[in-house]
Amino acid sequence: MSTRKVSLTLPEELVVRAENAVKAGQARSVSAYIAAVAGSGEARATVDEIIARWRGEHGEPTAAELADAEARTRALFDRADRAHRAHGAA
C-alpha cells in the first residue's frame, strides 16, 4: 500500500496513547498506530455491513440460535486453548 504524508490535528489523549504504544513496542510509529486504528474502524464497518445484510436476508437470530452460536464459539476457543497448551505453551 502506498503512503502519503498528511497533517492531522488529534485529541491529546489519542496522541499520548499512540506515543505510549510506540514506547511499549506495540506500534512502529505514531503514524503506524493511527493507520491501524483507522483500519480497524474500516474493518468494523465491513463486519457491520455483512451482519446487516445477513439479517436483512434471514431476519434476527432467535435466542436459541444465539445460544447455539455462543456454545460453538466457546467450544472452538476451548479446543484451540487445549491445542496451545498441548504444544508446551502456557
mmCIF file as gemmi writes it, N, C-alpha and C atoms, coordinates in Angstrom:
data_model
loop_
_atom_site.group_PDB
_atom_site.id
_atom_site.type_symbol
_atom_site.label_atom_id
_atom_site.label_alt_id
_atom_site.label_comp_id
_atom_site.label_asym_id
_atom_site.label_entity_id
_atom_site.label_seq_id
_atom_site.pdbx_PDB_ins_code
_atom_site.Cartn_x
_atom_site.Cartn_y
_atom_site.Cartn_z
_atom_site.occupancy
_atom_site.B_iso_or_equiv
_atom_site.pdbx_formal_charge
_atom_site.auth_seq_id
_atom_site.auth_asym_id
_atom_site.pdbx_PDB_model_num
ATOM 1 N N . MET Axp A 1 ? 0.854 -1.164 0 1 0 ? 1 A 1
ATOM 2 C CA . MET Axp A 1 ? 0 0 0 1 0 ? 1 A 1
ATOM 3 C C . MET Axp A 1 ? 0.904 1.233 0 1 0 ? 1 A 1
ATOM 4 N N . SER Axp A 2 ? 0.616 2.152 -0.86 1 0 ? 2 A 1
ATOM 5 C CA . SER Axp A 2 ? 1.402 3.383 -0.889 1 0 ? 2 A 1
ATOM 6 C C . SER Axp A 2 ? 0.973 4.291 0.258 1 0 ? 2 A 1
ATOM 7 N N . THR Axp A 3 ? 1.852 5.191 0.618 1 0 ? 3 A 1
ATOM 8 C CA . THR Axp A 3 ? 1.547 6.121 1.703 1 0 ? 3 A 1
ATOM 9 C C . THR Axp A 3 ? 1.704 7.55 1.208 1 0 ? 3 A 1
ATOM 10 N N . ARG Axp A 4 ? 1.099 8.452 1.947 1 0 ? 4 A 1
ATOM 11 C CA . ARG Axp A 4 ? 1.19 9.879 1.645 1 0 ? 4 A 1
ATOM 12 C C . ARG Axp A 4 ? 1.222 10.627 2.968 1 0 ? 4 A 1
ATOM 13 N N . LYS Axp A 5 ? 2.094 11.581 3.07 1 0 ? 5 A 1
ATOM 14 C CA . LYS Axp A 5 ? 2.21 12.367 4.296 1 0 ? 5 A 1
ATOM 15 C C . LYS Axp A 5 ? 1.088 13.397 4.36 1 0 ? 5 A 1
ATOM 16 N N . VAL Axp A 6 ? 0.409 13.453 5.526 1 0 ? 6 A 1
ATOM 17 C CA . VAL Axp A 6 ? -0.649 14.431 5.76 1 0 ? 6 A 1
ATOM 18 C C . VAL Axp A 6 ? -0.446 15.03 7.151 1 0 ? 6 A 1
ATOM 19 N N . SER Axp A 7 ? -1.08 16.13 7.394 1 0 ? 7 A 1
ATOM 20 C CA . SER Axp A 7 ? -1.041 16.768 8.707 1 0 ? 7 A 1
ATOM 21 C C . SER Axp A 7 ? -2.416 16.625 9.344 1 0 ? 7 A 1
ATOM 22 N N . LEU Axp A 8 ? -2.444 16.162 10.594 1 0 ? 8 A 1
ATOM 23 C CA . LEU Axp A 8 ? -3.703 15.966 11.313 1 0 ? 8 A 1
ATOM 24 C C . LEU Axp A 8 ? -3.664 16.689 12.648 1 0 ? 8 A 1
ATOM 25 N N . THR Axp A 9 ? -4.803 17.118 13.091 1 0 ? 9 A 1
ATOM 26 C CA . THR Axp A 9 ? -4.953 17.637 14.448 1 0 ? 9 A 1
ATOM 27 C C . THR Axp A 9 ? -5.751 16.592 15.211 1 0 ? 9 A 1
ATOM 28 N N . LEU Axp A 10 ? -5.147 16.069 16.287 1 0 ? 10 A 1
ATOM 29 C CA . LEU Axp A 10 ? -5.751 14.97 17.034 1 0 ? 10 A 1
ATOM 30 C C . LEU Axp A 10 ? -5.927 15.353 18.493 1 0 ? 10 A 1
ATOM 31 N N . PRO Axp A 11 ? -6.877 14.706 19.168 1 0 ? 11 A 1
ATOM 32 C CA . PRO Axp A 11 ? -7.016 14.925 20.607 1 0 ? 11 A 1
ATOM 33 C C . PRO Axp A 11 ? -5.724 14.5 21.325 1 0 ? 11 A 1
ATOM 34 N N . GLU Axp A 12 ? -5.325 15.258 22.315 1 0 ? 12 A 1
ATOM 35 C CA . GLU Axp A 12 ? -4.092 14.979 23.061 1 0 ? 12 A 1
ATOM 36 C C . GLU Axp A 12 ? -4.069 13.546 23.585 1 0 ? 12 A 1
ATOM 37 N N . GLU Axp A 13 ? -5.21 13.077 24.082 1 0 ? 13 A 1
ATOM 38 C CA . GLU Axp A 13 ? -5.289 11.724 24.638 1 0 ? 13 A 1
ATOM 39 C C . GLU Axp A 13 ? -4.918 10.667 23.597 1 0 ? 13 A 1
ATOM 40 N N . LEU Axp A 14 ? -5.361 10.847 22.37 1 0 ? 14 A 1
ATOM 41 C CA . LEU Axp A 14 ? -5.043 9.892 21.31 1 0 ? 14 A 1
ATOM 42 C C . LEU Axp A 14 ? -3.555 9.931 20.967 1 0 ? 14 A 1
ATOM 43 N N . VAL Axp A 15 ? -2.975 11.112 20.946 1 0 ? 15 A 1
ATOM 44 C CA . VAL Axp A 15 ? -1.541 11.237 20.664 1 0 ? 15 A 1
ATOM 45 C C . VAL Axp A 15 ? -0.731 10.541 21.757 1 0 ? 15 A 1
ATOM 46 N N . VAL Axp A 16 ? -1.104 10.75 23.004 1 0 ? 16 A 1
ATOM 47 C CA . VAL Axp A 16 ? -0.404 10.114 24.123 1 0 ? 16 A 1
ATOM 48 C C . VAL Axp A 16 ? -0.535 8.596 24.032 1 0 ? 16 A 1
ATOM 49 N N . ARG Axp A 17 ? -1.731 8.114 23.719 1 0 ? 17 A 1
ATOM 50 C CA . ARG Axp A 17 ? -1.928 6.671 23.563 1 0 ? 17 A 1
ATOM 51 C C . ARG Axp A 17 ? -1.03 6.115 22.467 1 0 ? 17 A 1
ATOM 52 N N . ALA Axp A 18 ? -0.959 6.825 21.352 1 0 ? 18 A 1
ATOM 53 C CA . ALA Axp A 18 ? -0.122 6.392 20.233 1 0 ? 18 A 1
ATOM 54 C C . ALA Axp A 18 ? 1.347 6.384 20.634 1 0 ? 18 A 1
ATOM 55 N N . GLU Axp A 19 ? 1.795 7.43 21.295 1 0 ? 19 A 1
ATOM 56 C CA . GLU Axp A 19 ? 3.194 7.501 21.732 1 0 ? 19 A 1
ATOM 57 C C . GLU Axp A 19 ? 3.511 6.391 22.731 1 0 ? 19 A 1
ATOM 58 N N . ASN Axp A 20 ? 2.592 6.114 23.635 1 0 ? 20 A 1
ATOM 59 C CA . ASN Axp A 20 ? 2.79 5.028 24.602 1 0 ? 20 A 1
ATOM 60 C C . ASN Axp A 20 ? 2.855 3.673 23.91 1 0 ? 20 A 1
ATOM 61 N N . ALA Axp A 21 ? 2.047 3.485 22.883 1 0 ? 21 A 1
ATOM 62 C CA . ALA Axp A 21 ? 2.076 2.232 22.124 1 0 ? 21 A 1
ATOM 63 C C . ALA Axp A 21 ? 3.431 2.058 21.444 1 0 ? 21 A 1
ATOM 64 N N . VAL Axp A 22 ? 3.984 3.135 20.92 1 0 ? 22 A 1
ATOM 65 C CA . VAL Axp A 22 ? 5.309 3.075 20.291 1 0 ? 22 A 1
ATOM 66 C C . VAL Axp A 22 ? 6.361 2.73 21.344 1 0 ? 22 A 1
ATOM 67 N N . LYS Axp A 23 ? 6.335 3.407 22.485 1 0 ? 23 A 1
ATOM 68 C CA . LYS Axp A 23 ? 7.306 3.147 23.562 1 0 ? 23 A 1
ATOM 69 C C . LYS Axp A 23 ? 7.229 1.704 24.047 1 0 ? 23 A 1
ATOM 70 N N . ALA Axp A 24 ? 6.013 1.143 24.062 1 0 ? 24 A 1
ATOM 71 C CA . ALA Axp A 24 ? 5.811 -0.229 24.535 1 0 ? 24 A 1
ATOM 72 C C . ALA Axp A 24 ? 6.099 -1.267 23.454 1 0 ? 24 A 1
ATOM 73 N N . GLY Axp A 25 ? 6.468 -0.802 22.261 1 0 ? 25 A 1
ATOM 74 C CA . GLY Axp A 25 ? 6.757 -1.733 21.173 1 0 ? 25 A 1
ATOM 75 C C . GLY Axp A 25 ? 5.519 -2.305 20.513 1 0 ? 25 A 1
ATOM 76 N N . GLN Axp A 26 ? 4.376 -1.696 20.744 1 0 ? 26 A 1
ATOM 77 C CA . GLN Axp A 26 ? 3.125 -2.186 20.169 1 0 ? 26 A 1
ATOM 78 C C . GLN Axp A 26 ? 2.84 -1.587 18.801 1 0 ? 26 A 1
ATOM 79 N N . ALA Axp A 27 ? 3.605 -0.574 18.416 1 0 ? 27 A 1
ATOM 80 C CA . ALA Axp A 27 ? 3.453 0.061 17.099 1 0 ? 27 A 1
ATOM 81 C C . ALA Axp A 27 ? 4.825 0.565 16.666 1 0 ? 27 A 1
ATOM 82 N N . ARG Axp A 28 ? 5.075 0.548 15.35 1 0 ? 28 A 1
ATOM 83 C CA . ARG Axp A 28 ? 6.35 1.026 14.805 1 0 ? 28 A 1
ATOM 84 C C . ARG Axp A 28 ? 6.515 2.52 14.984 1 0 ? 28 A 1
ATOM 85 N N . SER Axp A 29 ? 5.415 3.241 14.861 1 0 ? 29 A 1
ATOM 86 C CA . SER Axp A 29 ? 5.45 4.701 14.902 1 0 ? 29 A 1
ATOM 87 C C . SER Axp A 29 ? 4.059 5.215 15.235 1 0 ? 29 A 1
ATOM 88 N N . VAL Axp A 30 ? 3.984 6.507 15.524 1 0 ? 30 A 1
ATOM 89 C CA . VAL Axp A 30 ? 2.678 7.12 15.765 1 0 ? 30 A 1
ATOM 90 C C . VAL Axp A 30 ? 1.822 6.987 14.513 1 0 ? 30 A 1
ATOM 91 N N . SER Axp A 31 ? 2.421 7.198 13.347 1 0 ? 31 A 1
ATOM 92 C CA . SER Axp A 31 ? 1.67 7.064 12.089 1 0 ? 31 A 1
ATOM 93 C C . SER Axp A 31 ? 1.121 5.652 11.923 1 0 ? 31 A 1
ATOM 94 N N . ALA Axp A 32 ? 1.952 4.643 12.246 1 0 ? 32 A 1
ATOM 95 C CA . ALA Axp A 32 ? 1.501 3.252 12.124 1 0 ? 32 A 1
ATOM 96 C C . ALA Axp A 32 ? 0.343 2.979 13.078 1 0 ? 32 A 1
ATOM 97 N N . TYR Axp A 33 ? 0.423 3.527 14.283 1 0 ? 33 A 1
ATOM 98 C CA . TYR Axp A 33 ? -0.652 3.352 15.257 1 0 ? 33 A 1
ATOM 99 C C . TYR Axp A 33 ? -1.952 3.961 14.746 1 0 ? 33 A 1
ATOM 100 N N . ILE Axp A 34 ? -1.875 5.198 14.255 1 0 ? 34 A 1
ATOM 101 C CA . ILE Axp A 34 ? -3.072 5.879 13.751 1 0 ? 34 A 1
ATOM 102 C C . ILE Axp A 34 ? -3.642 5.129 12.55 1 0 ? 34 A 1
ATOM 103 N N . ALA Axp A 35 ? -2.774 4.635 11.663 1 0 ? 35 A 1
ATOM 104 C CA . ALA Axp A 35 ? -3.238 3.87 10.5 1 0 ? 35 A 1
ATOM 105 C C . ALA Axp A 35 ? -3.951 2.595 10.942 1 0 ? 35 A 1
ATOM 106 N N . ALA Axp A 36 ? -3.412 1.922 11.963 1 0 ? 36 A 1
ATOM 107 C CA . ALA Axp A 36 ? -4.047 0.695 12.455 1 0 ? 36 A 1
ATOM 108 C C . ALA Axp A 36 ? -5.413 0.988 13.063 1 0 ? 36 A 1
ATOM 109 N N . VAL Axp A 37 ? -5.504 2.064 13.831 1 0 ? 37 A 1
ATOM 110 C CA . VAL Axp A 37 ? -6.79 2.446 14.431 1 0 ? 37 A 1
ATOM 111 C C . VAL Axp A 37 ? -7.803 2.762 13.339 1 0 ? 37 A 1
ATOM 112 N N . ALA Axp A 38 ? -7.38 3.526 12.337 1 0 ? 38 A 1
ATOM 113 C CA . ALA Axp A 38 ? -8.289 3.866 11.232 1 0 ? 38 A 1
ATOM 114 C C . ALA Axp A 38 ? -8.699 2.613 10.473 1 0 ? 38 A 1
ATOM 115 N N . GLY Axp A 39 ? -7.755 1.71 10.242 1 0 ? 39 A 1
ATOM 116 C CA . GLY Axp A 39 ? -8.058 0.467 9.53 1 0 ? 39 A 1
ATOM 117 C C . GLY Axp A 39 ? -9.002 -0.43 10.295 1 0 ? 39 A 1
ATOM 118 N N . SER Axp A 40 ? -8.866 -0.464 11.63 1 0 ? 40 A 1
ATOM 119 C CA . SER Axp A 40 ? -9.766 -1.313 12.416 1 0 ? 40 A 1
ATOM 120 C C . SER Axp A 40 ? -11.187 -0.775 12.357 1 0 ? 40 A 1
ATOM 121 N N . GLY Axp A 41 ? -11.333 0.534 12.258 1 0 ? 41 A 1
ATOM 122 C CA . GLY Axp A 41 ? -12.667 1.125 12.101 1 0 ? 41 A 1
ATOM 123 C C . GLY Axp A 41 ? -13.295 0.731 10.785 1 0 ? 41 A 1
ATOM 124 N N . GLU Axp A 42 ? -12.477 0.693 9.721 1 0 ? 42 A 1
ATOM 125 C CA . GLU Axp A 42 ? -12.977 0.258 8.416 1 0 ? 42 A 1
ATOM 126 C C . GLU Axp A 42 ? -13.397 -1.203 8.467 1 0 ? 42 A 1
ATOM 127 N N . ALA Axp A 43 ? -12.593 -2.035 9.124 1 0 ? 43 A 1
ATOM 128 C CA . ALA Axp A 43 ? -12.926 -3.456 9.236 1 0 ? 43 A 1
ATOM 129 C C . ALA Axp A 43 ? -14.225 -3.63 10.004 1 0 ? 43 A 1
ATOM 130 N N . ARG Axp A 44 ? -14.397 -2.867 11.061 1 0 ? 44 A 1
ATOM 131 C CA . ARG Axp A 44 ? -15.623 -2.946 11.862 1 0 ? 44 A 1
ATOM 132 C C . ARG Axp A 44 ? -16.831 -2.558 11.027 1 0 ? 44 A 1
ATOM 133 N N . ALA Axp A 45 ? -16.683 -1.526 10.211 1 0 ? 45 A 1
ATOM 134 C CA . ALA Axp A 45 ? -17.789 -1.107 9.345 1 0 ? 45 A 1
ATOM 135 C C . ALA Axp A 45 ? -18.14 -2.219 8.374 1 0 ? 45 A 1
ATOM 136 N N . THR Axp A 46 ? -17.138 -2.901 7.851 1 0 ? 46 A 1
ATOM 137 C CA . THR Axp A 46 ? -17.38 -4.002 6.919 1 0 ? 46 A 1
ATOM 138 C C . THR Axp A 46 ? -18.125 -5.136 7.611 1 0 ? 46 A 1
ATOM 139 N N . VAL Axp A 47 ? -17.715 -5.486 8.819 1 0 ? 47 A 1
ATOM 140 C CA . VAL Axp A 47 ? -18.396 -6.543 9.573 1 0 ? 47 A 1
ATOM 141 C C . VAL Axp A 47 ? -19.837 -6.138 9.849 1 0 ? 47 A 1
ATOM 142 N N . ASP Axp A 48 ? -20.048 -4.895 10.246 1 0 ? 48 A 1
ATOM 143 C CA . ASP Axp A 48 ? -21.412 -4.41 10.495 1 0 ? 48 A 1
ATOM 144 C C . ASP Axp A 48 ? -22.27 -4.505 9.236 1 0 ? 48 A 1
ATOM 145 N N . GLU Axp A 49 ? -21.686 -4.185 8.082 1 0 ? 49 A 1
ATOM 146 C CA . GLU Axp A 49 ? -22.422 -4.279 6.816 1 0 ? 49 A 1
ATOM 147 C C . GLU Axp A 49 ? -22.791 -5.726 6.502 1 0 ? 49 A 1
ATOM 148 N N . ILE Axp A 50 ? -21.868 -6.644 6.735 1 0 ? 50 A 1
ATOM 149 C CA . ILE Axp A 50 ? -22.13 -8.067 6.48 1 0 ? 50 A 1
ATOM 150 C C . ILE Axp A 50 ? -23.255 -8.561 7.385 1 0 ? 50 A 1
ATOM 151 N N . ILE Axp A 51 ? -23.195 -8.199 8.66 1 0 ? 51 A 1
ATOM 152 C CA . ILE Axp A 51 ? -24.235 -8.622 9.605 1 0 ? 51 A 1
ATOM 153 C C . ILE Axp A 51 ? -25.583 -8.033 9.215 1 0 ? 51 A 1
ATOM 154 N N . ALA Axp A 52 ? -25.607 -6.764 8.852 1 0 ? 52 A 1
ATOM 155 C CA . ALA Axp A 52 ? -26.869 -6.123 8.447 1 0 ? 52 A 1
ATOM 156 C C . ALA Axp A 52 ? -27.45 -6.8 7.21 1 0 ? 52 A 1
ATOM 157 N N . ARG Axp A 53 ? -26.595 -7.125 6.246 1 0 ? 53 A 1
ATOM 158 C CA . ARG Axp A 53 ? -27.066 -7.799 5.032 1 0 ? 53 A 1
ATOM 159 C C . ARG Axp A 53 ? -27.636 -9.18 5.382 1 0 ? 53 A 1
ATOM 160 N N . TRP Axp A 54 ? -26.932 -9.915 6.247 1 0 ? 54 A 1
ATOM 161 C CA . TRP Axp A 54 ? -27.39 -11.247 6.638 1 0 ? 54 A 1
ATOM 162 C C . TRP Axp A 54 ? -28.739 -11.146 7.353 1 0 ? 54 A 1
ATOM 163 N N . ARG Axp A 55 ? -28.849 -10.197 8.275 1 0 ? 55 A 1
ATOM 164 C CA . ARG Axp A 55 ? -30.113 -10.024 8.998 1 0 ? 55 A 1
ATOM 165 C C . ARG Axp A 55 ? -31.236 -9.621 8.052 1 0 ? 55 A 1
ATOM 166 N N . GLY Axp A 56 ? -30.93 -8.835 7.036 1 0 ? 56 A 1
ATOM 167 C CA . GLY Axp A 56 ? -31.933 -8.457 6.044 1 0 ? 56 A 1
ATOM 168 C C . GLY Axp A 56 ? -32.44 -9.654 5.26 1 0 ? 56 A 1
ATOM 169 N N . GLU Axp A 57 ? -31.553 -10.607 5.021 1 0 ? 57 A 1
ATOM 170 C CA . GLU Axp A 57 ? -31.933 -11.799 4.261 1 0 ? 57 A 1
ATOM 171 C C . GLU Axp A 57 ? -32.584 -12.866 5.127 1 0 ? 57 A 1
ATOM 172 N N . HIS Axp A 58 ? -32.15 -12.99 6.39 1 0 ? 58 A 1
ATOM 173 C CA . HIS Axp A 58 ? -32.583 -14.104 7.229 1 0 ? 58 A 1
ATOM 174 C C . HIS Axp A 58 ? -33.393 -13.699 8.45 1 0 ? 58 A 1
ATOM 175 N N . GLY Axp A 59 ? -33.455 -12.41 8.743 1 0 ? 59 A 1
ATOM 176 C CA . GLY Axp A 59 ? -34.147 -11.961 9.948 1 0 ? 59 A 1
ATOM 177 C C . GLY Axp A 59 ? -33.238 -12.022 11.164 1 0 ? 59 A 1
ATOM 178 N N . GLU Axp A 60 ? -33.755 -11.534 12.27 1 0 ? 60 A 1
ATOM 179 C CA . GLU Axp A 60 ? -32.989 -11.54 13.516 1 0 ? 60 A 1
ATOM 180 C C . GLU Axp A 60 ? -32.829 -12.972 14.015 1 0 ? 60 A 1
ATOM 181 N N . PRO Axp A 61 ? -31.661 -13.318 14.56 1 0 ? 61 A 1
ATOM 182 C CA . PRO Axp A 61 ? -31.492 -14.663 15.108 1 0 ? 61 A 1
ATOM 183 C C . PRO Axp A 61 ? -32.34 -14.837 16.369 1 0 ? 61 A 1
ATOM 184 N N . THR Axp A 62 ? -32.798 -16.057 16.569 1 0 ? 62 A 1
ATOM 185 C CA . THR Axp A 62 ? -33.58 -16.36 17.771 1 0 ? 62 A 1
ATOM 186 C C . THR Axp A 62 ? -32.638 -16.524 18.959 1 0 ? 62 A 1
ATOM 187 N N . ALA Axp A 63 ? -33.198 -16.541 20.151 1 0 ? 63 A 1
ATOM 188 C CA . ALA Axp A 63 ? -32.398 -16.755 21.361 1 0 ? 63 A 1
ATOM 189 C C . ALA Axp A 63 ? -31.697 -18.109 21.298 1 0 ? 63 A 1
ATOM 190 N N . ALA Axp A 64 ? -32.384 -19.117 20.777 1 0 ? 64 A 1
ATOM 191 C CA . ALA Axp A 64 ? -31.789 -20.452 20.665 1 0 ? 64 A 1
ATOM 192 C C . ALA Axp A 64 ? -30.615 -20.442 19.686 1 0 ? 64 A 1
ATOM 193 N N . GLU Axp A 65 ? -30.758 -19.73 18.575 1 0 ? 65 A 1
ATOM 194 C CA . GLU Axp A 65 ? -29.667 -19.646 17.595 1 0 ? 65 A 1
ATOM 195 C C . GLU Axp A 65 ? -28.459 -18.916 18.182 1 0 ? 65 A 1
ATOM 196 N N . LEU Axp A 66 ? -28.715 -17.852 18.939 1 0 ? 66 A 1
ATOM 197 C CA . LEU Axp A 66 ? -27.619 -17.125 19.578 1 0 ? 66 A 1
ATOM 198 C C . LEU Axp A 66 ? -26.916 -17.997 20.614 1 0 ? 66 A 1
ATOM 199 N N . ALA Axp A 67 ? -27.683 -18.748 21.398 1 0 ? 67 A 1
ATOM 200 C CA . ALA Axp A 67 ? -27.1 -19.637 22.403 1 0 ? 67 A 1
ATOM 201 C C . ALA Axp A 67 ? -26.26 -20.719 21.731 1 0 ? 67 A 1
ATOM 202 N N . ASP Axp A 68 ? -26.757 -21.27 20.628 1 0 ? 68 A 1
ATOM 203 C CA . ASP Axp A 68 ? -26.016 -22.284 19.888 1 0 ? 68 A 1
ATOM 204 C C . ASP Axp A 68 ? -24.71 -21.703 19.34 1 0 ? 68 A 1
ATOM 205 N N . ALA Axp A 69 ? -24.774 -20.514 18.785 1 0 ? 69 A 1
ATOM 206 C CA . ALA Axp A 69 ? -23.573 -19.868 18.242 1 0 ? 69 A 1
ATOM 207 C C . ALA Axp A 69 ? -22.552 -19.611 19.347 1 0 ? 69 A 1
ATOM 208 N N . GLU Axp A 70 ? -23.032 -19.172 20.509 1 0 ? 70 A 1
ATOM 209 C CA . GLU Axp A 70 ? -22.119 -18.926 21.625 1 0 ? 70 A 1
ATOM 210 C C . GLU Axp A 70 ? -21.469 -20.225 22.088 1 0 ? 70 A 1
ATOM 211 N N . ALA Axp A 71 ? -22.252 -21.3 22.183 1 0 ? 71 A 1
ATOM 212 C CA . ALA Axp A 71 ? -21.71 -22.591 22.606 1 0 ? 71 A 1
ATOM 213 C C . ALA Axp A 71 ? -20.666 -23.097 21.612 1 0 ? 71 A 1
ATOM 214 N N . ARG Axp A 72 ? -20.947 -22.955 20.322 1 0 ? 72 A 1
ATOM 215 C CA . ARG Axp A 72 ? -19.978 -23.389 19.303 1 0 ? 72 A 1
ATOM 216 C C . ARG Axp A 72 ? -18.699 -22.561 19.37 1 0 ? 72 A 1
ATOM 217 N N . THR Axp A 73 ? -18.85 -21.268 19.587 1 0 ? 73 A 1
ATOM 218 C CA . THR Axp A 73 ? -17.678 -20.394 19.679 1 0 ? 73 A 1
ATOM 219 C C . THR Axp A 73 ? -16.836 -20.754 20.891 1 0 ? 73 A 1
ATOM 220 N N . ARG Axp A 74 ? -17.493 -20.97 22.029 1 0 ? 74 A 1
ATOM 221 C CA . ARG Axp A 74 ? -16.755 -21.365 23.235 1 0 ? 74 A 1
ATOM 222 C C . ARG Axp A 74 ? -16.031 -22.687 23.014 1 0 ? 74 A 1
ATOM 223 N N . ALA Axp A 75 ? -16.672 -23.634 22.352 1 0 ? 75 A 1
ATOM 224 C CA . ALA Axp A 75 ? -16.044 -24.928 22.085 1 0 ? 75 A 1
ATOM 225 C C . ALA Axp A 75 ? -14.805 -24.762 21.204 1 0 ? 75 A 1
ATOM 226 N N . LEU Axp A 76 ? -14.888 -23.899 20.205 1 0 ? 76 A 1
ATOM 227 C CA . LEU Axp A 76 ? -13.73 -23.65 19.34 1 0 ? 76 A 1
ATOM 228 C C . LEU Axp A 76 ? -12.579 -23.03 20.127 1 0 ? 76 A 1
ATOM 229 N N . PHE Axp A 77 ? -12.885 -22.057 20.976 1 0 ? 77 A 1
ATOM 230 C CA . PHE Axp A 77 ? -11.833 -21.436 21.783 1 0 ? 77 A 1
ATOM 231 C C . PHE Axp A 77 ? -11.247 -22.436 22.774 1 0 ? 77 A 1
ATOM 232 N N . ASP Axp A 78 ? -12.09 -23.278 23.374 1 0 ? 78 A 1
ATOM 233 C CA . ASP Axp A 78 ? -11.596 -24.299 24.3 1 0 ? 78 A 1
ATOM 234 C C . ASP Axp A 78 ? -10.672 -25.271 23.583 1 0 ? 78 A 1
ATOM 235 N N . ARG Axp A 79 ? -11.059 -25.7 22.383 1 0 ? 79 A 1
ATOM 236 C CA . ARG Axp A 79 ? -10.236 -26.63 21.606 1 0 ? 79 A 1
ATOM 237 C C . ARG Axp A 79 ? -8.902 -25.983 21.237 1 0 ? 79 A 1
ATOM 238 N N . ALA Axp A 80 ? -8.939 -24.724 20.826 1 0 ? 80 A 1
ATOM 239 C CA . ALA Axp A 80 ? -7.703 -24.017 20.483 1 0 ? 80 A 1
ATOM 240 C C . ALA Axp A 80 ? -6.812 -23.866 21.712 1 0 ? 80 A 1
ATOM 241 N N . ASP Axp A 81 ? -7.411 -23.585 22.863 1 0 ? 81 A 1
ATOM 242 C CA . ASP Axp A 81 ? -6.641 -23.445 24.098 1 0 ? 81 A 1
ATOM 243 C C . ASP Axp A 81 ? -5.983 -24.765 24.473 1 0 ? 81 A 1
ATOM 244 N N . ARG Axp A 82 ? -6.718 -25.868 24.363 1 0 ? 82 A 1
ATOM 245 C CA . ARG Axp A 82 ? -6.146 -27.183 24.673 1 0 ? 82 A 1
ATOM 246 C C . ARG Axp A 82 ? -4.993 -27.509 23.732 1 0 ? 82 A 1
ATOM 247 N N . ALA Axp A 83 ? -5.153 -27.219 22.452 1 0 ? 83 A 1
ATOM 248 C CA . ALA Axp A 83 ? -4.087 -27.48 21.477 1 0 ? 83 A 1
ATOM 249 C C . ALA Axp A 83 ? -2.862 -26.628 21.792 1 0 ? 83 A 1
ATOM 250 N N . HIS Axp A 84 ? -3.092 -25.391 22.162 1 0 ? 84 A 1
ATOM 251 C CA . HIS Axp A 84 ? -1.995 -24.484 22.501 1 0 ? 84 A 1
ATOM 252 C C . HIS Axp A 84 ? -1.223 -25.014 23.708 1 0 ? 84 A 1
ATOM 253 N N . ARG Axp A 85 ? -1.952 -25.459 24.719 1 0 ? 85 A 1
ATOM 254 C CA . ARG Axp A 85 ? -1.311 -25.988 25.926 1 0 ? 85 A 1
ATOM 255 C C . ARG Axp A 85 ? -0.598 -27.306 25.64 1 0 ? 85 A 1
ATOM 256 N N . ALA Axp A 86 ? -1.138 -28.127 24.759 1 0 ? 86 A 1
ATOM 257 C CA . ALA Axp A 86 ? -0.534 -29.418 24.43 1 0 ? 86 A 1
ATOM 258 C C . ALA Axp A 86 ? 0.814 -29.253 23.737 1 0 ? 86 A 1
ATOM 259 N N . HIS Axp A 87 ? 1.015 -28.122 23.104 1 0 ? 87 A 1
ATOM 260 C CA . HIS Axp A 87 ? 2.274 -27.873 22.402 1 0 ? 87 A 1
ATOM 261 C C . HIS Axp A 87 ? 3.278 -27.137 23.284 1 0 ? 87 A 1
ATOM 262 N N . GLY Axp A 88 ? 3.05 -27.163 24.597 1 0 ? 88 A 1
ATOM 263 C CA . GLY Axp A 88 ? 4.022 -26.644 25.538 1 0 ? 88 A 1
ATOM 264 C C . GLY Axp A 88 ? 3.935 -25.175 25.87 1 0 ? 88 A 1
ATOM 265 N N . ALA Axp A 89 ? 2.983 -24.468 25.303 1 0 ? 89 A 1
ATOM 266 C CA . ALA Axp A 89 ? 2.842 -23.045 25.63 1 0 ? 89 A 1
ATOM 267 C C . ALA Axp A 89 ? 1.81 -22.905 26.731 1 0 ? 89 A 1
ATOM 268 N N . ALA Axp A 90 ? 2.148 -22.154 27.747 1 0 ? 90 A 1
ATOM 269 C CA . ALA Axp A 90 ? 1.189 -21.978 28.842 1 0 ? 90 A 1
ATOM 270 C C . ALA Axp A 90 ? 0.78 -20.546 28.987 1 0 ? 90 A 1
